[in-house]
Amino acid sequence: MTVEWQGVFPAATTQFTTAGAVDMEATTAHLDRLIRAGVHGLVMLGTVGENCSLTAEEKRAVVKAAVEKSAGRVPVIAGVAETTTAEACRYAADAEALGADGLMVLPAMVYKADARETMAHYRSVARASALPVMCYNNPVVYGVDITPEMFAELADEPTLACIKESSDDPRRLTDIVNACGERYVLFGGVDDLVMESVMLGAAGTVAGLVNAFPEETLRLWTLASAGRYAEALDLYRWFTPVLHLDCHPKLVQYIKLAQALCGYGTEDCRPPRLALEGEERARITALIQRAIDTRPKLAA
């Protein structure tokens, strides 16, 4: 299966009211802002979207609302992060029925599957719908590593179209190409490795800090993908201290705080995630504010 996915795909946040309910109006208003800024796709209900903090009904409502708000302007990819393979398959089929353009599939949550079990999970979910699948590999966070050799074995599944490589090791992109050729569309999945990912052949990036800095993220991608590395590097060096926030266990809280400080939403999360406080809050706020105060003037 061929997909035309490329460029910047935000891992979009899910907005909540102060009472903890999903704020669909704020969520979709932010999606519209990202689309108007020029993003190339949307990933709903990934890690940053707090997938595992939503009920099954809420997840489906968020996907439906995102599809309606996008109205075909950009592809909408639904994150699949369930505790069982059966539930992941049900969700994949429902996302297709709701009009999603693709799936971003994680290994089954909680249980750390071995290689055979992981591949069986991906095969099952891939066959549960006709949608193209972005395989999300993030062993740092989820404890399950989908190796290049495993991707080579999975290459016979036609709907497994794309890999979001978040192993925190940019060498993996080259290893995947050497093992699988051009079989998969490659995406980077770590904000502070975006330059390296582009140079190693990534066609796109699933980005977190784009929720707060959409124009800067898009400009960085445009420069890097055009091979204008010197210009891109200047912007990257300004951006990198903030991009490091994507690589912390509290990335959701950090990204939502940045989003709020930039005026694009609130920092409200669902427990067990709590609002930052004390020294940590002061430190992260200062880092983000420094980026806001020194943000470069982007060329037209």
N, C-alpha and C positions, 0 to 999 in steps of 0.2 A: 504494500500500500504506500503510495506517494503522498506526502503532505507538503504544503508550501509554507510551513511554519518557519519564521525567521525573525530576528530582531528582539525587541524588548517586550517580554511578557511579564507584567507585574504579578507577583504573588499577592493578590489583593487582600486587604484587611476586611474583616467583618466588623461592622460598627454595632455597638450596643448602647442601649439607653442606660441612664444611671441606675435604673432598677434591674438591669441585667437582661432585658429582652433584646432580641435582634432588632436593630433599627434599620429596617429595610430602606426607608427613604434616604437616610444618610449613607448607607452602603452603596446604593445605586447612584446617588449624586456624586460620590467619589469615583465610581467607575466611569461616569460620564466625563468627569474632569480629566481622568487619565486618558480616555479615548481622544478627547479634544486636544490633549497635549501631544498626541501622536504615537501612543504605544501601539504595538503591532498585534497584540492578543491579550487575553486575560486568563489568569489561572485562579479559579475560585476554590476556596476551602483547601488550600495547602496548609503547611505548618503555620504560616503567618495569618491565614484565614481562620485559625483555631478550629479546624475540622473536628477534632475529637472532643471539643467542648459543646458541640451542637447536637441536638436530637436528630433522629432520622428525618422527621418531618421538617425541621428547620433547614437541614441541608438541602433538601429537595426544593424548598421555597426559595432559598438563596440562589440556587442554580437557575430556577425558572425566572426569577427577577433579573438576574444578570443577562440571560439570553434575551429577555424582552428589552432591557435597557440598551444592550449592544445593538439590537435590531440589524444584525448582519454587518455592522461596521468593522468588527474584528472578530476572530474566532474566540469562542468561550470554551475553556477546558475545565472540566470538573475534577477536583481532587478526590481520589478514592483511598480512604484510610480507615479500614474497618478491622475488627478483631478477628473475624472469620472469613474464609474464602467465600462461603455461601452468601454472607451479607454483602461482601464486596461485589459479587456477581449481580445480586439484586439491585444494588445501587447503580452499577454500570448500566444495566438495562433501563432503569428509571431515568438516568441522566440522558440517555439516548432519546427516550420518549419525550423528555422535557425540552429537547432541541439543542443540547450541548453539541459542540463540534468535535470534542475529543475528551480523553480521560488522562489524568496524571495519576498513575497507580503506584502506591507504596506497598511494601511488604505488609503482611498481616500484622496488626499492632499487638503489642505486649509480648507475644511468643517470638523468640528468636529462632527462626527456622534455619535448617541447614540448606545446602545448595539444592538438593533434590526437592525439598519441600517448597523452597522459594520459587523454583522454576515451575512447579506444579501450580502454585498460586497464580503466577503470571499467565500461564497457559489458560487456566480456567477463566480468569477475568477477561482475558483477551477474546475468548470465545463467547462471552456473555452478551456482547453487543457487536454491532458492525462499526463502531467508532474507532478511529485511530488512537493508539495508546502511546503516551509519553511515560517511559519507565523511570521512576524516581529512585536513584541510588544514593542513599545518604547513610552509610554505615557509621559515621561519627555520632549521629543522633539516634538512629533506630537499631543499631547493632546487627544489621544484616547487610552483607556486602554482596552485590551482584557483580561478579568479576567479568573482565572481558571474555574469558573462556565461556562463562555462562551465557553471555549475550550471543556469542557465536552459536551455542547450542539452541538458543531460543529463536534464531534467525528464521526458522521455518514457520513461525507464527506470523501470518501476513499483516495482522493489525498492529503488531508491535513495531511502531514506526519511528520512534524518537527516544532518546535517552537524555534525561536531565542528570548530569554527572556532578554530584555534590560530595565526593569522597574527600575533598580538601587536598587532593593530589592532582595537579594539572597534567601529570604524566599519564594519567589514565586515559585522557582523550586520545593520545597517540597510540596507546596500547589497544584501545578499542578499534581504531582504524586499522591497525596492523592485524588484529584478530578477525575483523568483520568487514574490512574494506569500507565501501560507501553504503553499506546496508542500512544504517540508521542515520537519521538527522540528529546531530549532536547539539545539545544545549548545555551551557554552563549553569550551575546552580548556586554559586557562592559569590556574593557581591564583590568581595575584595580579591577575586581572581578573574574579574571580567576581562581585563586586558590580556592576561595570559591565555584565557580560554579562546578569545578571538584569534590570537596569533597561532593557536594550535588547531584551528579549524572549526570552532563552534559556530553554528549558524544563528544561534540566538542565546538569550539568557533569561532565566526566570529570576527576577530581581525583587528584593525586599524594600530597599531604601528609595526606590522609585515612587513609593507611596507618599514620600515627603519631598523628594527632589526630582520630579518627573522630567523637567527640562534639562537638568544637568545629566541625568542618566541617559536620556536620549541623545544628547550631544556627544557624550563620551562614546556611546555605541556607534554613532555615525562616523566619528573621527577614526576610531579603532578599526571598524570594518572597512573603511576606505583606505587603510594603510597609512593614515596621517598620524603616525605614532608619536612624533615629537609634540604635536599639539595635544594629542590625547593624554600624553604622559603628564603634562602640566596640570590638566584638569583632574586626572587620576590621583595625583599627589595631594591636591587640595581635598579631594573627596574621600581618600582612603581612611582617615581616622574615623569618619562616620560609617563607612562601609564595613569596618571591623565589627560594628554592632550586629551585623547579620550572622556572626559566628560565635554567638554566646547563647547559653541556655535560656536567657531572658530576651532573646531576639524579638519576640512578639511585643513585650512591654517596651523595649527600646525603640522599635520601629514605630509603634503607635504613639509614643511620646514625641518622636521626631515629627510624625505626621501632624500631631496636635500643635506643636510649636510653629510649624509652617502654615497652619491655618487650614488644614485639609481634613480634619476629623477630630475625634476625641481619643484619649488614651485608655478608655474603659475596656477592660478585659473581663473574662469570666474566671472565677476561682476554679482551680487553685492559683491561677495567676492573679497577683495583687498589684496595686499601684506601687510604683517605686517610692521610697521615702529615705530620709536622712542623707548620709554622705553619698550613697549610691545615686540617689536622685539628683543631688547637687552636681555630682561629677558628670553624669550623663547629660544633664541639661546644659552644663557649661560646654561640653564637647559639641553638642548639636548647635548651640547658640553661636559658638565660634565659627562654625561652618556657615551659618546663616549670615553672620556679620561680614564674612570675608568671601562670600560666594563670588565667583568671577563673572564678569560681564560676558555673556555669550554672544558670539558673532551671529549676525543675521544669516 
